[in-house]
Amino acid sequence: MVSNITKTYSTSEIRALKARYDKLLAEVSLHDRLYYRENNPRISDFEYDCLKSEVERLREILSVYAVEIEDTAIGDDRNSGFQSFAHLSPMMSLSNTYSREELFQFSSRLEATLGQRKFSYIIEPKIDGIAINLIYRRGKFFRALTRGNGTVGDDVSANIKTIKGLPLEIENHAEAIEIRGEVYMDKQTFIGINKIREEQGLEPFANPRNLAAGTLKTLAIDEVAGRDLKLITYAVGHCSEKIVNLQSEVLELLKNFGFASQEKYWMAKNIEEAWKFVEELNETRHIFPYWTDGAVLKVNELQLYEILGATAKSPRWAIAYKFTPERATTKIKNVVLQVGRTGIITPVADLESVQLSGTNVSRATLHNADEISKKDIRIGDYVTVEKAGEIIPAIVAVDGTRRSADSMPFVFPKTCPSCGSQLIQLPGEVAWRCQNLCCLPQIQRRLEHFVSRTAMDIDGLGSAIIEKLMAVKKLNNIADIYRLTFDDLERLEKFGTKSALKILSNIDHSKNRPLWRLLHGFGILGIGEQTAKILANHFHSLDNLIAATPEELEQISGVGIKLSHGIVSFFREQHNGNILDDLRMLGVVPGDGRLEISRNQNSKFYAKNFVLTGTLSSMTRQEAAEKIERLGGNVANAISRQVNVLIAGENCGSKLGKAQSLGLEIWNETDLLENLNGVVA
């Protein structure tokens, strides 16, 4: 081993370095568990990488002095709920750097090892996702494994198969071939999921990487399918037959196999040219549908990989250059406590506005009381703000040197900021909750959720109108929606006859919505749109679901012990029972929960992927989506190469241009109606 250590250390210094190594290793192990296994990081990727880099530096020093040290593996994502299998070839993680100088040193090491051998570089976007290994045997999909510890990974085959466009067969008849790639969540899907969570009063997810990882490691397949994960491939691992000579040829081969591959990559003759492309990627990466947190430099000539070899953890023929996250310093003006639909109290920092990644940032979530205490965040502090995943503002550091002498620690209240009720902390949760069902912010957000497009879809009854009706005591719970009269609405300020009649008509039409919509509208913790559909399709009626025992519920895919008891508790709660009785008396009778899906393979919808954009005049987009699903089609949120048809209504946005650039089939509303042709009621 050639050491980079130039300083000589005394015995006492080595003891101090050993103590620091042990402390940092324990810290990294904690963040490693939070990042890889619990998908709930407490520090930014940059801080995490810096910690790991310091551990590696200390490890090198101590090994030179023959100090016996613990060498805990870093980056093991295995979960006890999944069966593990060995990779056919090791699945190593890339070494990374944030330094241009270290990138050029990487190139110098390549030149020193390869001597007179000619080589070039390929530069690819580094996707912020979860590494996956797809194994095909004689051209047929066999298994999908996470990286795990690099040698053994978790079998997530069932969850991977929910990804639209995954080829189950490829034109390669080798005994075995490994296709390496990344599972990710695109920007639009992530933003959409967080928007719904915020509307429901739930804490938004921190970043798309961890949401994608948590989704992939979910044992409920239907929940995975509902999250619309994506896959992009970039490498071949083990292959029992030689197929190509260059990494650039690998990328083209993967496209020919039918995999989604890199949107763009660059080839360079030398490191100076490669650096120009890295800078170009940093300037243009925001246009990609996925988050990129860096560039991957690889030697393009595959035959040189064996000569270059690998360390115990990383290949020597590749390196990841990670972009330093953009940060800004600002001041906390106040800490505002928000009450969510489920009673969770979320602290939010009210900031002096600052520019970050091209937008003005004036608020940042503080997550919970523990987070405030751990970082010792106080009103009046100057803080460093970073956009996690380029979208969610997060406070990553406090500047204690600028703190005023009279600064006081923030004390999280014990009572609800809205109604004054005592807050509680449920076992195993970090969040504090208000359990008062009459707490006004909770009522308002439950009402907003109930009438939303993904629930009872009562158009026109928006947040502002709900707030006004609550103020005059006309709305106290979801049953009150069906008690509203023409006079109640017309009396509202700036409210006309036409608007009142339209809302009353929409309320009346909602009484016979499908059962899943009503279940989703109830806002039972853990029941999203997809789970509501599963329950409705299983029980067919609300009465059947109410009568179900926890044991019966747990037999259903996607319903675990916690959710089953939550469902039973919801329907047994007296206040909820009274509201259900009121809904029945007011004529709310949901339709049969069964979703009859056509198996007609000649249908223009069957097994195809659709995206809807713009406004339809004959139906809502949600109604169109349901019709497509009944004919065996899939409806996605974002444009990608896996989409077959874009249905473009009036006033459609950027999706149309992207669909045209990808050469996708595009229907207008007339095309949609002609293809439906009355086959779906």
MIFI-411654 format. One line per field, with one value per residue (C-alpha): x, y, z. Coordinates in Angstrom, 3 decimals, decimal comma. Layout:
% residues N
px (X:...)
py (Y:...)
pz (Z:...)
//
This chain:
% residues 681
px (0,000:1,356:0,550:-0,357:0,578:3,426:3,302:4,872:2,587:3,561:2,126:-0,215:-1,401:-2,147:-4,186:-6,161:-6,694:-7,876:-10,396:-11,623:-11,854:-13,990:-16,285:-16,693:-17,203:-20,089:-21,524:-21,211:-22,764:-25,770:-26,220:-25,565:-28,512:-30,725:-29,778:-29,717:-32,108:-34,561:-34,434:-34,683:-31,419:-30,711:-27,842:-27,311:-25,504:-22,615:-22,203:-22,537:-19,867:-17,520:-17,892:-17,139:-14,140:-12,721:-13,227:-11,336:-8,502:-8,137:-8,349:-5,422:-3,293:-4,020:-3,355:0,096:0,836:-0,546:-3,284:-5,980:-9,272:-12,885:-13,748:-17,535:-18,972:-20,498:-23,535:-25,409:-29,064:-30,380:-33,676:-34,806:-38,182:-36,583:-34,769:-31,153:-29,164:-25,606:-24,776:-23,128:-20,341:-19,586:-21,713:-19,233:-19,969:-18,036:-15,475:-16,456:-14,994:-16,162:-12,724:-11,523:-7,964:-8,827:-10,559:-7,355:-5,381:-7,704:-6,718:-3,008:-3,345:-4,994:-2,169:0,468:-1,170:-1,944:1,374:1,320:-2,133:-4,618:-7,877:-10,755:-13,472:-17,221:-19,107:-22,620:-25,090:-25,018:-28,645:-29,721:-31,513:-31,085:-28,682:-30,338:-29,034:-31,343:-30,479:-31,685:-31,254:-31,378:-33,098:-35,837:-36,096:-34,995:-34,363:-33,773:-31,397:-30,469:-26,766:-26,938:-23,351:-21,977:-21,813:-25,346:-28,484:-32,198:-34,577:-37,023:-38,186:-41,907:-41,595:-39,373:-41,991:-44,396:-42,156:-43,802:-41,689:-39,413:-38,490:-39,315:-37,492:-34,441:-32,704:-29,767:-29,510:-26,484:-26,848:-26,860:-26,431:-26,608:-28,031:-27,066:-29,085:-30,818:-34,378:-35,546:-38,581:-38,902:-39,259:-42,902:-44,034:-42,105:-43,494:-47,016:-46,788:-45,525:-48,245:-50,907:-49,237:-49,180:-52,864:-53,551:-51,564:-48,807:-45,071:-43,582:-40,929:-37,386:-36,024:-36,856:-33,971:-35,173:-38,818:-37,856:-35,727:-38,482:-40,993:-38,760:-38,356:-42,115:-43,656:-47,002:-46,720:-49,812:-48,329:-45,132:-47,119:-48,947:-45,677:-44,732:-41,032:-38,758:-35,716:-32,692:-29,832:-26,167:-23,995:-23,614:-22,217:-21,604:-22,259:-21,479:-20,745:-18,697:-21,018:-19,354:-15,983:-16,846:-19,022:-20,616:-21,638:-23,115:-25,432:-26,619:-27,067:-29,259:-31,475:-31,776:-32,775:-35,685:-34,342:-34,560:-30,989:-29,103:-30,729:-27,281:-23,659:-20,332:-17,091:-13,747:-10,200:-8,531:-9,277:-9,277:-12,020:-13,847:-13,835:-15,502:-18,297:-18,661:-19,138:-21,653:-23,604:-23,681:-25,210:-27,806:-28,733:-31,874:-33,661:-33,504:-36,684:-34,597:-32,305:-28,601:-26,156:-22,961:-21,131:-19,675:-16,363:-15,542:-12,811:-14,621:-12,517:-13,935:-10,876:-8,824:-11,030:-9,256:-5,846:-7,015:-8,717:-10,492:-10,022:-12,010:-14,954:-14,634:-13,454:-10,316:-11,660:-14,482:-15,132:-18,107:-17,610:-20,392:-21,655:-21,352:-24,899:-25,923:-26,350:-27,232:-27,189:-30,263:-31,982:-34,866:-37,541:-39,943:-40,949:-44,542:-46,398:-48,763:-51,579:-52,053:-55,142:-54,094:-53,245:-49,466:-47,780:-45,120:-42,693:-41,745:-38,989:-40,089:-36,923:-35,673:-36,088:-32,936:-32,134:-31,312:-31,130:-32,909:-35,885:-36,740:-36,721:-38,606:-39,717:-38,098:-39,573:-37,967:-39,588:-40,228:-39,287:-36,352:-34,822:-35,018:-33,446:-30,684:-29,575:-30,334:-32,283:-33,499:-35,510:-33,054:-30,341:-28,388:-28,616:-27,317:-30,119:-29,780:-32,302:-32,571:-33,092:-33,032:-36,606:-37,199:-35,464:-33,727:-31,659:-28,343:-26,351:-26,621:-23,985:-23,473:-20,904:-23,619:-26,097:-27,158:-26,332:-29,996:-30,882:-33,056:-33,565:-36,830:-39,307:-41,749:-45,240:-47,171:-50,533:-52,014:-51,324:-54,849:-57,234:-55,082:-55,580:-52,809:-50,386:-49,418:-46,568:-47,592:-45,228:-42,513:-43,254:-41,206:-44,170:-46,448:-50,184:-53,354:-56,081:-58,971:-61,227:-62,881:-59,585:-60,403:-57,256:-57,725:-61,398:-60,614:-57,875:-60,049:-62,828:-60,398:-59,127:-62,650:-63,713:-60,377:-60,085:-58,533:-61,342:-65,008:-64,110:-66,597:-65,537:-65,967:-65,849:-62,326:-60,315:-61,563:-65,256:-64,759:-63,093:-66,024:-68,614:-66,746:-66,671:-70,507:-70,820:-72,226:-69,406:-68,159:-67,580:-67,795:-71,484:-72,320:-71,296:-74,489:-76,609:-75,622:-78,497:-78,797:-79,212:-76,064:-73,968:-75,659:-75,234:-71,473:-69,721:-69,256:-71,120:-73,643:-76,665:-74,922:-71,950:-74,211:-76,311:-73,197:-71,670:-74,958:-75,193:-71,591:-72,313:-75,400:-73,490:-70,812:-73,279:-72,826:-69,105:-67,196:-66,504:-62,741:-63,254:-65,272:-62,673:-59,869:-61,923:-62,252:-58,542:-57,775:-54,059:-52,240:-55,016:-53,957:-55,687:-54,180:-54,946:-58,508:-58,992:-57,651:-60,034:-63,015:-62,290:-62,053:-65,079:-67,400:-69,409:-68,788:-70,785:-68,589:-65,454:-66,871:-67,647:-64,126:-61,829:-58,125:-57,284:-59,411:-57,859:-54,313:-54,929:-55,151:-52,020:-50,712:-52,554:-50,318:-51,001:-50,729:-53,067:-55,608:-55,973:-56,122:-59,043:-60,942:-60,321:-61,545:-64,899:-65,413:-64,812:-68,203:-67,768:-66,902:-69,829:-72,213:-70,870:-71,304:-74,923:-75,449:-73,940:-76,342:-79,356:-78,233:-78,178:-74,450:-74,444:-71,129:-71,099:-69,885:-66,179:-65,297:-63,216:-64,107:-61,000:-61,368:-59,056:-59,619:-56,088:-57,247:-58,315:-56,321:-55,895:-54,915:-51,417:-50,504:-49,248:-51,105:-50,534:-53,314:-52,665:-54,783:-58,563:-61,176:-64,657:-66,617:-65,213:-62,620:-59,121:-59,820:-62,909:-60,877:-58,178:-60,764:-62,162:-58,672:-57,905:-61,160:-59,999:-56,709:-54,556:-52,168:-52,202:-48,928:-48,156:-45,011:-43,807:-41,092:-40,069:-42,257:-45,427:-47,376:-49,948:-50,340:-53,968:-53,839:-56,816:-57,140:-54,490:-51,947:-48,482:-44,930:-45,883:-47,072:-43,721:-41,804:-44,128:-43,584:-39,807:-39,926:-42,169:-45,028:-48,514:-50,733:-54,527:-56,856:-60,191:-61,989:-59,481:-60,054:-63,839:-63,647:-61,402:-63,623:-66,579:-69,076:-67,384:-67,005:-70,008)
py (0,000:3,421:5,910:9,561:10,338:12,850:13,931:11,917:11,461:11,000:8,237:10,669:12,085:8,587:7,860:11,072:10,158:6,676:8,184:10,576:7,700:5,633:8,592:9,469:5,822:5,562:8,803:7,599:4,252:6,093:8,239:5,190:3,405:6,489:6,983:3,440:1,485:3,985:6,446:9,291:11,291:13,925:15,599:16,631:14,428:16,897:16,643:12,837:12,599:14,846:12,599:9,472:11,159:12,042:8,445:7,138:9,637:8,602:4,935:5,360:7,116:4,513:1,590:3,020:3,003:-0,567:0,505:-2,146:-0,495:-1,434:-1,365:-1,194:-1,544:1,656:1,688:-1,568:-1,090:-4,579:-4,886:-7,840:-7,914:-9,005:-12,141:-11,545:-13,090:-12,750:-10,582:-12,432:-9,843:-7,345:-4,202:-1,621:1,999:4,785:6,857:10,506:13,971:17,582:18,810:19,601:18,966:15,451:14,754:15,605:13,458:10,568:11,082:11,154:7,810:6,309:7,525:6,184:2,734:2,473:3,849:4,131:2,582:4,942:5,622:8,108:9,196:8,995:11,478:10,609:12,422:10,997:10,233:10,721:7,397:3,826:1,467:-1,665:-4,864:-6,586:-10,191:-11,759:-15,426:-16,406:-13,108:-13,350:-11,235:-13,328:-11,128:-7,568:-6,883:-3,719:-3,033:-4,297:-4,601:-4,876:-8,665:-9,546:-7,494:-7,558:-9,168:-6,436:-8,183:-7,833:-4,097:-3,500:-5,131:-2,294:0,124:0,921:0,014:-2,508:-5,075:-8,588:-9,988:-8,655:-9,680:-11,311:-15,033:-15,208:-17,683:-14,710:-10,964:-8,220:-4,835:-2,096:1,057:3,471:3,599:7,161:9,385:12,166:15,797:16,170:13,069:14,074:17,607:16,241:13,796:16,527:18,913:16,348:15,728:19,439:19,720:16,890:18,617:15,985:16,661:16,682:14,140:15,507:14,495:12,227:9,821:8,778:8,662:6,408:4,198:3,932:3,090:0,419:-1,203:-1,192:-4,636:-3,337:-3,766:-1,679:1,252:0,935:0,965:4,116:6,022:5,787:4,963:5,200:3,206:4,310:1,956:2,692:-0,431:-4,156:-6,166:-9,872:-11,271:-14,840:-13,639:-10,674:-8,200:-4,761:-3,033:0,498:2,016:4,238:1,055:-0,276:2,754:2,272:-1,472:-0,803:1,459:-1,315:-3,740:-1,393:0,179:3,867:5,127:8,370:11,487:12,695:11,702:13,068:11,494:13,197:12,555:13,896:15,193:18,863:18,169:15,986:18,873:21,172:18,621:18,330:22,097:21,913:19,239:21,385:24,247:22,129:19,420:21,248:20,417:16,650:15,010:13,463:14,994:14,846:15,544:15,124:13,665:10,168:9,875:6,425:5,043:4,296:1,242:-1,773:-3,975:-1,657:-2,250:-5,465:-3,752:-0,831:-3,097:-1,927:-1,204:-3,180:-0,818:1,053:0,561:2,454:3,133:5,455:8,327:10,518:14,271:15,676:19,209:21,280:22,108:25,743:27,386:30,817:32,557:34,256:35,081:33,335:35,957:33,595:29,969:29,311:26,202:24,668:22,251:19,476:17,472:14,607:16,976:16,883:20,147:21,123:23,956:26,172:28,799:32,201:33,539:36,801:36,228:35,009:33,861:30,168:28,094:30,857:31,288:33,360:31,299:32,704:29,552:26,257:23,306:22,498:19,031:18,511:19,477:17,033:18,618:22,103:20,875:18,877:21,827:24,356:26,538:29,829:32,805:35,516:33,011:33,363:30,025:28,283:27,196:24,536:23,236:19,492:17,756:21,228:21,858:21,692:24,439:23,023:24,560:22,731:24,837:27,586:30,333:30,488:33,297:35,739:34,816:37,713:37,646:37,622:34,689:32,026:28,354:27,717:25,989:23,752:24,357:21,706:22,982:23,377:26,841:26,884:25,439:25,249:21,498:19,447:18,011:14,319:12,280:8,798:5,866:5,574:9,005:12,205:14,388:16,127:15,978:17,787:15,191:17,641:16,690:20,116:21,973:24,385:23,954:20,172:20,469:22,812:20,575:17,446:19,239:20,397:16,846:15,391:17,624:17,338:15,832:12,620:12,140:13,173:15,633:18,390:21,119:24,734:24,071:25,356:26,446:30,049:29,043:26,337:28,897:31,334:28,622:27,557:31,163:31,339:27,900:26,151:23,620:21,682:18,228:16,426:15,548:19,266:19,568:17,688:19,979:23,128:25,083:27,672:30,388:29,269:29,781:32,834:34,767:34,508:37,699:38,079:34,823:34,682:32,546:30,682:29,724:28,569:26,365:24,834:23,891:22,397:20,360:19,115:18,186:16,235:14,367:13,362:11,334:8,270:8,496:5,168:3,721:4,261:8,013:8,102:5,944:8,210:11,261:10,073:10,799:7,667:7,744:5,399:5,144:6,865:6,697:3,338:1,615:3,002:1,359:-1,964:-1,908:-0,908:-3,633:-6,201:-5,284:-3,753:-1,841:0,443:-1,817:-4,807:-2,792:-1,487:-5,080:-6,337:-7,491:-6,583:-10,168:-9,997:-6,697:-7,995:-10,668:-7,931:-6,978:-3,646:-3,666:-4,357:-4,625:-0,886:0,097:-2,643:-1,472:2,137:1,317:-0,570:2,198:4,847:3,157:2,316:5,903:7,309:10,737:9,113:6,703:9,635:11,283:8,034:7,826:11,436:10,732:7,817:9,927:12,681:10,273:9,570:6,052:5,164:2,977:-0,615:-0,683:-3,159:-1,782:-3,886:-3,887:-4,942:-7,733:-6,976:-7,007:-5,489:-2,315:0,818:1,293:-2,180:-2,351:1,119:4,111:7,433:10,962:13,576:17,306:20,414:20,791:18,399:19,774:16,498:15,170:15,879:14,456:12,213:10,791:10,243:8,476:6,130:5,255:4,501:2,321:0,396:-0,457:-1,843:1,237:2,921:6,640:8,318:11,865:12,623:12,358:9,765:7,336:4,700:6,701:5,551:8,335:11,924:13,095:16,869:19,008:22,768:25,053:22,262:23,163:21,937:18,239:18,653:19,990:17,210:14,534:15,934:15,945:12,262:11,371:10,122:9,552:12,525:12,500:15,453:15,160:14,066:11,234:10,145:10,086:8,210:5,545:5,256:4,984:4,369:1,231:2,738:4,199)
pz (0,000:-0,985:1,722:1,173:4,791:4,960:8,626:11,459:14,474:18,113:20,295:22,085:18,732:17,448:20,598:20,001:16,335:17,366:19,799:17,115:14,610:16,989:17,666:13,982:13,001:15,478:14,081:10,477:11,412:12,865:9,748:7,592:9,254:8,947:5,292:3,909:6,126:7,562:4,630:7,131:7,000:9,630:7,775:4,151:1,620:1,662:5,454:5,263:2,541:4,532:7,590:5,537:3,939:7,362:8,576:5,521:6,111:9,756:8,799:6,413:9,046:11,733:9,375:8,552:12,310:12,594:14,985:15,346:14,427:13,943:10,231:10,058:6,569:5,257:2,976:3,673:2,688:3,541:5,398:7,503:5,719:2,426:1,326:0,287:-2,565:-3,834:-6,823:-9,714:-9,596:-6,791:-6,844:-5,634:-4,762:-6,436:-4,596:-4,782:-4,542:-4,439:-5,551:-9,107:-7,905:-6,715:-10,026:-11,888:-9,407:-10,318:-13,960:-13,072:-11,271:-14,362:-16,582:-14,177:-14,105:-17,821:-19,088:-22,868:-23,264:-24,897:-23,092:-23,093:-20,695:-20,688:-18,489:-17,290:-15,012:-11,487:-10,653:-7,051:-6,637:-5,382:-7,113:-8,501:-10,101:-12,607:-13,417:-16,675:-17,539:-21,222:-21,960:-19,320:-16,178:-13,196:-10,145:-8,941:-6,048:-4,171:-3,652:-0,053:1,182:-2,352:-2,283:-1,156:-1,804:-0,985:-3,477:-4,559:-7,731:-7,017:-6,382:-9,414:-11,657:-10,806:-12,733:-16,039:-19,047:-17,307:-19,996:-18,783:-21,821:-23,646:-26,853:-25,138:-24,652:-22,370:-19,521:-17,160:-17,487:-14,850:-15,836:-13,391:-12,912:-10,596:-9,295:-8,792:-8,418:-10,963:-9,946:-10,943:-9,031:-5,908:-5,932:-6,511:-3,583:-1,252:-2,414:-1,494:1,883:2,642:1,660:4,103:6,849:6,778:6,896:3,366:2,449:2,735:-0,676:-3,636:-3,067:0,360:-0,692:-3,613:-1,339:1,252:-1,484:-3,017:0,399:1,089:1,468:0,109:-3,680:-4,427:-2,511:-4,561:-7,806:-6,726:-6,219:-9,928:-9,505:-12,542:-13,650:-15,625:-16,547:-17,170:-16,876:-17,393:-14,477:-14,939:-18,405:-19,439:-22,992:-24,202:-25,909:-26,318:-25,917:-24,787:-22,061:-24,718:-26,542:-23,283:-23,068:-26,642:-26,055:-23,023:-25,144:-27,738:-24,972:-24,180:-20,986:-20,202:-20,424:-19,811:-21,312:-22,304:-21,914:-23,132:-24,376:-23,780:-24,991:-21,829:-18,329:-19,398:-21,941:-19,404:-16,892:-19,447:-19,828:-16,039:-15,900:-18,771:-16,917:-13,775:-15,787:-17,639:-15,111:-13,940:-17,214:-16,576:-15,162:-12,359:-9,755:-10,541:-7,734:-9,727:-12,698:-13,065:-14,932:-16,294:-18,469:-21,735:-22,724:-20,865:-21,483:-19,234:-16,177:-15,237:-15,442:-13,283:-10,740:-7,604:-3,922:-1,358:-1,888:-5,193:-8,790:-9,815:-13,320:-12,229:-9,847:-8,965:-8,925:-6,722:-7,120:-3,960:-2,860:-3,236:0,142:1,494:4,869:6,266:9,554:11,332:12,009:13,755:14,240:13,164:14,337:11,770:12,690:10,143:9,201:11,481:14,357:13,833:14,849:12,304:13,133:10,188:10,163:8,882:7,205:5,853:2,110:0,335:-3,234:-3,552:-6,768:-8,660:-6,307:-3,249:-0,061:2,941:4,780:5,749:7,592:10,949:10,921:14,633:18,202:18,307:15,193:16,722:19,967:18,243:16,077:18,846:16,421:17,901:16,743:15,641:14,619:11,382:9,598:6,496:4,173:1,488:-1,005:-0,342:-3,663:-5,263:-4,130:-0,354:1,694:4,760:7,547:7,671:10,151:12,760:13,007:16,772:16,453:15,322:18,066:20,305:24,023:25,052:22,750:24,368:23,328:21,517:23,831:21,980:23,417:25,315:24,052:20,564:19,084:17,647:20,243:23,393:23,874:25,484:22,916:23,031:21,616:20,478:21,208:18,581:17,054:17,223:16,256:18,750:18,051:18,980:19,531:19,672:16,741:17,000:16,476:13,629:11,434:11,569:10,638:7,753:6,347:6,710:4,818:2,120:1,743:1,600:-1,326:-3,202:-6,678:-5,404:-2,856:-3,364:-6,154:-5,260:-7,653:-6,533:-2,809:-2,285:0,755:0,790:0,669:3,312:5,584:5,130:5,803:8,932:10,131:9,998:11,663:8,575:8,276:11,295:9,785:6,436:6,886:7,043:3,388:2,473:4,690:2,819:1,271:-1,459:1,166:3,039:-0,084:-1,568:1,672:1,403:0,358:-3,433:-4,092:-6,947:-7,733:-10,551:-8,359:-5,517:-7,815:-9,402:-6,045:-4,798:-8,002:-7,564:-3,936:-5,003:-7,737:-5,223:-3,136:-5,330:-5,974:-5,959:-2,518:-2,756:-3,034:0,178:1,976:0,799:1,760:5,369:5,776:7,778:8,578:6,179:3,577:0,384:-2,967:-3,921:-0,597:-0,705:-4,108:-2,796:0,181:-1,967:-4,487:-1,692:0,451:-2,201:0,424:3,377:5,715:4,838:5,616:8,905:9,972:9,159:11,961:12,153:11,235:8,075:7,079:7,555:4,917:2,269:0,360:1,592:4,932:7,923:11,647:12,309:9,459:10,211:13,817:12,634:10,307:13,006:15,545:13,099:12,510:16,203:17,359:18,418:16,815:13,476:13,819:14,267:11,114:9,158:10,316:9,225:5,789:5,280:6,293:3,939:0,991:0,634:-0,797:-2,457:-5,542:-5,580:-4,867:-7,590:-10,426:-13,430:-15,600:-19,200:-20,369:-24,052:-25,386:-28,679:-26,849:-27,676:-23,924:-22,714:-21,110:-22,433:-20,473:-20,710:-19,431:-19,270:-19,564:-20,030:-19,573:-20,998:-21,731:-21,601:-18,304:-15,636:-15,991:-12,997:-14,751:-17,919:-15,902:-14,354:-17,787:-19,083:-16,037:-16,534:-20,059:-18,741:-19,290:-16,861:-16,114:-15,142:-14,006:-15,972:-19,571:-20,227:-22,929:-21,246:-22,008:-25,078:-25,454:-24,260:-24,110:-24,563:-23,626:-23,835:-22,286:-21,827:-20,640:-21,145:-21,277:-24,884:-26,061:-24,305:-25,718:-29,227:-28,753:-27,733:-30,693:-28,499:-29,879:-29,035:-28,793:-28,441:-26,622:-29,801:-30,265:-26,667:-27,050:-30,364:-28,820:-25,732:-28,124:-25,350:-24,004:-20,543:-18,744)
//
